[in-house]
Amino acid sequence: MARGPRYKVKFRRHRNGKTDYRLRREILKSGKIMFTPRPSLNGILVQIIMPRIGGDVTIASSSSRLLVKKFGWRHHTGNVPAAYLVGLIAGLEAIRRNVKEAVLYVGRYAVTRGSRIFAAVKGAIDAGLNITCSDEMFPSMERIRGLHIARYAEKLQTENPIQYQRQFSGYISKNLSPIDLPLHFDEIKLKILKSYGR
């Protein structure tokens, strides 16, 4: 760690890679509502936040846990299809609470084209929430539906069954087939839209 009379320790949330204070200051000045996706290894949390100097106010939120408990998602909760569905729920919940527009805020997370962050943004936009974001950043519809996972699993099952058993052991232990992921995605998406009267 650096030392010296001029060294200033950065804020804890900056050190932990959670908050970009310069960007946050600009959003505070704009008065806009933030769409904040927080991916983790095995899931994603999406919050619609009204920033306040005295403390932020969470207007709506959704998580992978809610996707499993309320809507019956049975596959892995840390992949692109799950992130899209969590974003869709957050967007529908925000619209139900009269939020029509938000600005994307990712803090200090690394931004990668086609990542889970942008799958969640795409879900919220499809729900009707207005978020400014380039279409180039979104994953393809094939990836959102999990078709890439299904195709890879099908190929691996034929060519290397031992590797298939090892790589998809989480699915197999739950009596699930990764090949059925796109169908399950469509089923859960329809269930979410119906629950919000769409």
Backbone as numpy.savetxt, mean C-alpha at the origin, in Angstrom:
# Nx Ny Nz CAx CAy CAz Cx Cy Cz
29.49 8.23 15.08 28.65 9.42 15.08 29.53 10.66 15.08
29.12 11.66 14.28 29.90 12.90 14.19 29.86 13.65 15.51
30.95 14.39 15.77 31.02 15.18 17.00 31.49 16.58 16.68
31.46 17.43 17.67 31.93 18.80 17.47 30.88 19.81 17.89
31.30 21.06 18.11 30.37 22.07 18.61 29.28 22.45 17.62
29.51 22.20 16.32 28.50 22.59 15.31 27.58 21.44 14.92
27.87 20.25 15.41 27.05 19.10 15.02 25.70 19.13 15.73
24.65 18.89 14.95 23.30 18.89 15.50 22.67 17.53 15.20
22.19 16.84 16.22 21.56 15.54 16.04 20.22 15.74 15.35
19.98 14.96 14.28 18.72 15.08 13.54 17.58 14.49 14.36
16.35 14.93 14.03 15.17 14.43 14.73 15.08 12.91 14.58
14.52 12.27 15.60 14.45 10.80 15.63 13.72 10.24 14.40
12.58 10.84 14.01 11.82 10.33 12.87 12.60 10.48 11.56
13.47 11.48 11.48 14.33 11.64 10.31 15.40 10.55 10.30
15.99 10.31 11.48 17.02 9.26 11.61 16.46 7.89 11.27
15.20 7.64 11.65 14.55 6.35 11.40 14.00 6.23 9.98
14.17 7.28 9.18 13.72 7.23 7.79 12.22 7.34 7.62
11.53 8.00 8.57 10.08 8.08 8.52 9.56 9.44 8.04
10.21 10.52 8.40 9.68 11.85 8.11 10.68 12.71 7.34
10.20 13.28 6.24 10.96 14.27 5.48 10.43 15.63 5.93
11.15 16.29 6.83 10.63 17.50 7.46 10.49 18.68 6.50
11.34 18.76 5.50 11.22 19.85 4.52 9.94 19.71 3.72
9.69 18.50 3.22 8.47 18.24 2.45 7.24 18.41 3.33
7.33 17.94 4.55 6.20 18.05 5.48 5.84 19.52 5.74
6.86 20.37 5.86 6.61 21.80 6.08 5.85 22.40 4.90
6.22 22.00 3.68 5.53 22.51 2.49 4.07 22.05 2.46
3.83 20.79 2.84 2.45 20.28 2.87 1.64 21.00 3.94
2.25 21.25 5.09 1.57 22.00 6.16 1.15 23.39 5.67
2.07 24.03 4.94 1.77 25.37 4.42 0.65 25.33 3.38
0.59 24.24 2.60 -0.45 24.13 1.56 -1.82 23.83 2.15
-1.85 23.21 3.34 -3.12 22.87 3.99 -3.82 21.67 3.37
-3.10 20.90 2.53 -3.71 19.75 1.85 -3.69 18.50 2.71
-4.64 17.63 2.44 -4.72 16.34 3.13 -3.69 15.39 2.51
-3.05 14.58 3.35 -2.00 13.67 2.89 -2.52 12.25 2.73
-2.10 11.61 1.64 -2.31 10.17 1.44 -0.98 9.52 1.78
-0.95 8.76 2.87 0.32 8.25 3.39 0.36 6.73 3.44
1.02 6.07 2.46 1.19 4.62 2.52 2.45 4.26 3.30
2.35 3.27 4.17 3.49 2.82 4.99 3.68 1.31 4.79
4.54 0.91 3.83 4.74 -0.53 3.62 5.68 -1.13 4.66
5.42 -2.38 5.00 6.33 -3.14 5.86 6.61 -4.47 5.17
7.36 -5.33 5.80 7.74 -6.59 5.17 6.53 -7.46 4.84
5.57 -7.53 5.77 4.43 -8.42 5.59 3.09 -7.71 5.47
3.11 -6.44 5.11 1.83 -5.74 4.98 2.01 -4.29 4.58
0.90 -3.56 4.64 0.92 -2.13 4.33 -0.18 -1.43 5.12
0.12 -0.24 5.58 -0.85 0.61 6.26 -1.01 1.87 5.42
-2.25 2.25 5.13 -2.52 3.47 4.37 -3.38 4.39 5.24
-2.94 5.64 5.38 -3.70 6.61 6.18 -3.97 7.87 5.37
-5.15 8.44 5.56 -5.52 9.74 5.00 -5.44 10.70 6.18
-4.48 11.63 6.12 -4.13 12.44 7.29 -4.29 13.93 6.99
-4.90 14.63 7.94 -4.94 16.09 7.91 -3.79 16.58 8.78
-2.74 17.17 8.18 -1.60 17.60 9.00 -1.94 18.83 9.84
-1.53 18.80 11.09 -1.75 19.92 12.01 -0.46 20.14 12.79
-0.16 21.38 13.11 1.06 21.70 13.86 1.01 21.06 15.24
-0.14 21.06 15.86 -0.28 20.46 17.19 -0.36 18.95 17.19
-0.51 18.35 16.04 -0.64 16.89 15.94 -1.56 16.53 14.78
-1.16 15.57 13.98 -1.96 15.19 12.80 -3.27 14.53 13.20
-4.27 14.68 12.32 -5.58 14.05 12.53 -5.78 13.01 11.44
-5.99 11.76 11.82 -6.23 10.69 10.85 -7.71 10.67 10.50
-8.00 10.91 9.23 -9.40 10.95 8.76 -9.88 9.55 8.43
-9.05 8.78 7.76 -9.41 7.41 7.38 -8.14 6.59 7.30
-8.27 5.30 7.54 -7.10 4.41 7.41 -7.54 3.01 7.03
-6.59 2.28 6.50 -6.83 0.89 6.12 -5.51 0.14 6.24
-5.59 -1.16 6.46 -4.37 -1.94 6.61 -4.57 -3.35 6.08
-3.48 -4.06 5.93 -3.53 -5.45 5.49 -4.32 -6.30 6.47
-4.22 -5.98 7.74 -4.96 -6.71 8.78 -6.47 -6.60 8.57
-6.92 -5.37 8.23 -8.35 -5.14 7.95 -8.77 -5.92 6.72
-7.90 -5.96 5.71 -8.19 -6.70 4.48 -8.44 -8.18 4.77
-7.69 -8.73 5.70 -7.85 -10.14 6.08 -9.10 -10.34 6.92
-9.25 -9.54 7.98 -10.34 -9.74 8.94 -11.72 -9.42 8.37
-11.83 -8.30 7.68 -13.15 -7.85 7.22 -13.55 -8.41 5.86
-12.57 -8.57 4.96 -12.91 -8.96 3.59 -12.45 -10.36 3.20
-11.74 -11.04 4.09 -11.40 -12.45 3.86 -10.24 -12.70 2.91
-9.31 -11.75 2.82 -8.11 -11.97 1.99 -7.31 -13.12 2.58
-6.96 -14.11 1.75 -6.30 -15.31 2.26 -4.85 -15.45 1.82
-4.45 -14.66 0.84 -3.07 -14.77 0.33 -2.14 -13.85 1.11
-0.89 -13.76 0.65 0.13 -12.95 1.34 -0.30 -11.48 1.40
-0.07 -10.83 2.54 -0.52 -9.45 2.74 0.54 -8.40 2.41
1.72 -8.85 1.99 2.79 -7.89 1.70 3.11 -7.75 0.23
2.19 -8.18 -0.65 2.47 -8.10 -2.09 1.70 -6.96 -2.76
1.91 -6.77 -4.06 1.29 -5.68 -4.82 -0.24 -5.78 -4.85
-0.85 -6.98 -5.10 -2.31 -7.05 -5.08 -2.92 -6.62 -3.75
-2.32 -7.04 -2.64 -2.83 -6.65 -1.31 -2.71 -5.15 -1.10
-1.60 -4.55 -1.55 -1.38 -3.11 -1.40 -2.44 -2.33 -2.18
-2.77 -2.79 -3.38 -3.80 -2.13 -4.19 -5.14 -2.16 -3.47
-5.50 -3.32 -2.93 -6.80 -3.46 -2.25 -6.87 -2.61 -0.98
-5.76 -2.52 -0.25 -5.71 -1.66 0.95 -5.89 -0.20 0.55
-5.24 0.21 -0.55 -5.40 1.57 -1.07 -6.83 1.84 -1.51
-7.45 0.84 -2.12 -8.85 0.95 -2.56 -9.78 1.18 -1.37
-9.58 0.42 -0.31 -10.41 0.58 0.90 -10.21 1.96 1.50
-8.94 2.39 1.60 -8.64 3.72 2.18 -9.29 4.83 1.35
-9.22 4.69 0.02 -9.83 5.68 -0.87 -11.33 5.74 -0.72
-11.98 4.58 -0.66 -13.44 4.52 -0.49 -13.86 5.09 0.85
-13.07 4.79 1.88 -13.36 5.29 3.23 -13.21 6.82 3.28
-12.18 7.34 2.59 -11.96 8.79 2.54 -13.11 9.50 1.84
-13.57 8.92 0.72 -14.68 9.52 -0.02 -15.96 9.49 0.81
-16.15 8.41 1.55 -17.31 8.33 2.46 -17.28 9.45 3.49
-16.09 9.91 3.83 -15.94 11.00 4.81 -15.71 12.36 4.15
-16.16 12.45 2.89 -16.14 13.72 2.13 -14.74 14.27 1.82
-13.77 13.39 1.70 -12.44 13.81 1.24 -12.37 13.47 -0.24
-12.09 14.47 -1.07 -12.08 14.24 -2.52 -10.68 14.32 -3.12
-9.77 14.96 -2.39 -8.43 15.18 -2.94 -7.38 14.99 -1.85
-6.23 14.46 -2.23 -5.13 14.29 -1.28 -3.81 14.41 -2.04
-2.76 14.66 -1.30 -1.42 14.72 -1.89 -0.60 13.55 -1.34
0.13 12.87 -2.22 0.92 11.71 -1.82 2.10 12.15 -0.96
2.24 11.52 0.21 3.36 11.79 1.10 3.96 10.45 1.53
5.20 10.20 1.12 5.85 8.92 1.44 6.95 9.06 2.48
7.12 10.27 3.02 8.19 10.46 4.00 9.54 10.25 3.35
10.38 9.44 3.97 11.72 9.18 3.43 11.87 7.76 2.87
10.71 7.12 2.57 10.76 5.80 1.94 11.34 5.93 0.54
12.07 4.92 0.10 12.60 4.90 -1.27 11.44 4.74 -2.25
11.42 5.58 -3.27 10.34 5.56 -4.26 10.80 4.77 -5.47
10.08 3.68 -5.78 10.41 2.82 -6.91 9.20 2.67 -7.80
9.40 2.82 -9.09 8.29 2.68 -10.04 7.68 1.28 -9.95
6.35 1.21 -9.88 5.65 -0.07 -9.83 5.65 -0.74 -8.47
6.07 -0.02 -7.42 6.15 -0.61 -6.08 4.78 -0.67 -5.41
4.76 -1.25 -4.21 3.52 -1.37 -3.45 2.94 -0.01 -3.10
3.80 0.99 -2.89 3.32 2.35 -2.59 2.42 2.84 -3.71
2.87 2.64 -4.96 2.10 3.14 -6.10 0.92 2.23 -6.44
0.99 0.97 -6.02 -0.19 0.09 -6.15 -1.30 0.61 -5.23
-0.93 1.03 -4.01 -1.91 1.59 -3.07 -2.49 2.90 -3.59
-1.63 3.74 -4.19 -2.10 5.01 -4.78 -3.09 4.73 -5.90
-2.77 3.75 -6.75 -3.66 3.38 -7.86 -5.01 2.90 -7.33
-5.00 2.14 -6.24 -6.24 1.68 -5.62 -7.10 2.84 -5.15
-6.46 3.83 -4.51 -7.19 5.01 -4.02 -7.75 5.84 -5.17
-6.98 5.98 -6.25 -7.44 6.73 -7.43 -8.64 6.01 -8.07
-8.55 4.67 -8.16 -9.67 3.89 -8.71 -10.92 4.00 -7.84
-10.72 4.28 -6.55 -11.86 4.48 -5.64 -12.52 5.83 -5.88
-11.79 6.75 -6.56 -12.35 8.07 -6.85 -11.64 9.22 -6.17
-10.58 8.92 -5.43 -9.82 9.96 -4.74 -8.87 10.62 -5.73
-8.82 11.94 -5.73 -7.97 12.67 -6.66 -6.57 12.85 -6.06
-5.60 12.10 -6.59 -4.20 12.18 -6.15 -3.36 12.41 -7.40
-2.57 13.47 -7.40 -1.71 13.75 -8.55 -0.53 12.79 -8.56
-0.44 11.97 -9.60 0.65 11.00 -9.72 0.77 10.58 -11.18
1.99 10.45 -11.68 2.21 10.04 -13.06 1.80 8.58 -13.25
1.10 8.30 -14.35 0.68 6.93 -14.67 1.87 5.98 -14.83
3.03 6.53 -15.17 4.23 5.71 -15.37 4.68 5.03 -14.07
4.29 5.59 -12.94 4.73 5.06 -11.64 3.92 3.84 -11.20
2.73 3.65 -11.78 1.85 2.57 -11.34 2.29 1.21 -11.89
2.10 0.14 -11.12 2.36 -1.20 -11.67 1.30 -1.51 -12.72
1.60 -2.43 -13.62 0.63 -2.81 -14.65 -0.55 -3.53 -14.00
-1.66 -3.60 -14.73 -2.85 -4.27 -14.20 -2.57 -5.76 -13.95
-1.68 -6.34 -14.76 -1.30 -7.75 -14.56 -0.63 -7.94 -13.19
0.28 -7.02 -12.84 0.96 -7.10 -11.54 -0.02 -6.82 -10.40
-0.92 -5.87 -10.62 -1.90 -5.54 -9.58 -2.79 -6.74 -9.27
-3.15 -7.50 -10.30 -4.00 -8.69 -10.10 -3.19 -9.90 -9.61
-1.87 -9.80 -9.63 -1.03 -10.91 -9.18 -0.78 -11.96 -10.24
-1.00 -11.58 -11.50 -0.82 -12.52 -12.60 0.64 -12.95 -12.74
1.57 -12.04 -12.43 3.00 -12.37 -12.51 3.37 -13.45 -11.49
2.74 -13.40 -10.31 2.99 -14.42 -9.27 2.43 -15.76 -9.71
1.20 -15.73 -10.26 0.54 -16.96 -10.70 1.32 -17.64 -11.82
1.80 -16.84 -12.79 2.56 -17.40 -13.91 3.89 -18.00 -13.46
4.56 -17.28 -12.54 5.84 -17.77 -12.02 5.64 -19.07 -11.24
4.59 -19.12 -10.42 4.30 -20.31 -9.62 3.99 -21.51 -10.52
3.21 -21.26 -11.58 2.85 -22.34 -12.52 4.09 -22.88 -13.22
4.97 -21.98 -13.63 6.21 -22.38 -14.31 7.12 -23.16 -13.36
7.25 -22.66 -12.13 8.11 -23.29 -11.13 7.59 -24.67 -10.72
6.28 -24.79 -10.63 5.66 -26.06 -10.25 5.99 -27.16 -11.25
6.07 -26.79 -12.53 6.39 -27.74 -13.59 7.89 -28.02 -13.67
8.69 -26.95 -13.60 10.13 -27.08 -13.85 10.94 -27.48 -12.61
10.52 -27.03 -11.45 11.30 -27.30 -10.23 10.36 -27.43 -9.02
9.72 -28.58 -8.87 8.74 -28.77 -7.79 9.30 -28.56 -6.38
10.58 -28.89 -6.17 11.19 -28.71 -4.84 11.30 -27.23 -4.51
11.76 -26.45 -5.49 11.86 -25.00 -5.30 10.47 -24.38 -5.11
9.48 -24.91 -5.84 8.09 -24.44 -5.70 7.60 -24.68 -4.27
7.85 -25.88 -3.75 7.43 -26.22 -2.37 8.10 -25.29 -1.36
9.37 -24.97 -1.59 10.12 -24.11 -0.67 9.64 -22.65 -0.75
9.52 -22.15 -1.98 9.20 -20.73 -2.17 7.76 -20.39 -1.81
6.85 -21.32 -2.05 5.43 -21.06 -1.79 4.91 -21.88 -0.61
5.79 -22.15 0.34 5.39 -22.96 1.51 4.30 -22.28 2.33
4.33 -20.95 2.39 3.30 -20.20 3.12 1.91 -20.42 2.54
1.84 -20.46 1.22 0.57 -20.72 0.53 0.13 -22.17 0.76
1.08 -23.09 0.58 0.78 -24.53 0.67 0.30 -24.89 2.07
0.92 -24.28 3.11 0.52 -24.57 4.50 -0.92 -24.13 4.79
-1.43 -23.19 4.01 -2.82 -22.72 4.18 -3.77 -23.37 3.18
-3.28 -24.40 2.47 -4.05 -25.07 1.42 -4.48 -24.11 0.32
-3.58 -23.19 -0.04 -3.84 -22.23 -1.11 -2.91 -22.50 -2.27
-3.34 -22.09 -3.45 -2.48 -22.17 -4.62 -2.18 -20.76 -5.12
-0.90 -20.41 -5.27 -0.58 -19.07 -5.78 -1.10 -18.85 -7.19
-1.40 -19.94 -7.91 -1.93 -19.84 -9.27 -3.34 -19.23 -9.26
-4.05 -19.39 -8.14 -5.42 -18.86 -8.02 -5.47 -17.40 -7.55
-4.30 -16.77 -7.36 -4.26 -15.41 -6.81 -5.07 -14.39 -7.62
-4.96 -14.33 -8.96 -5.76 -13.33 -9.71 -7.27 -13.48 -9.51
-7.75 -14.72 -9.43 -9.19 -14.96 -9.23 -9.61 -14.50 -7.84
-8.76 -14.79 -6.85 -9.05 -14.37 -5.47 -9.04 -12.84 -5.38
-8.11 -12.20 -6.07 -8.04 -10.75 -6.10 -9.35 -10.15 -6.64
-9.81 -10.68 -7.78 -11.06 -10.19 -8.39 -12.24 -10.35 -7.45
-12.27 -11.49 -6.77 -13.37 -11.79 -5.83 -13.39 -10.80 -4.65
-12.21 -10.53 -4.08 -12.12 -9.62 -2.93 -12.38 -8.17 -3.36
-11.90 -7.79 -4.53 -12.14 -6.42 -5.03 -13.64 -6.18 -5.19
-14.34 -7.15 -5.75 -15.79 -7.04 -5.92 -16.50 -6.94 -4.57
-16.03 -7.72 -3.62 -16.59 -7.70 -2.27 -16.41 -6.32 -1.61
-15.23 -5.73 -1.78 -14.95 -4.40 -1.22 -15.86 -3.35 -1.85
-15.96 -3.37 -3.18 -16.78 -2.38 -3.89 -18.26 -2.52 -3.49
-18.73 -3.75 -3.35 -20.13 -3.97 -2.94 -20.38 -3.46 -1.52
-19.41 -3.64 -0.63 -19.59 -3.19 0.75 -19.67 -1.68 0.86
-19.14 -0.97 -0.16 -19.22 0.50 -0.18 -20.28 1.00 -1.18
-21.13 0.08 -1.60 -22.24 0.45 -2.47 -21.83 0.82 -3.89
-20.77 0.20 -4.39 -20.31 0.49 -5.75 -20.72 -0.62 -6.72
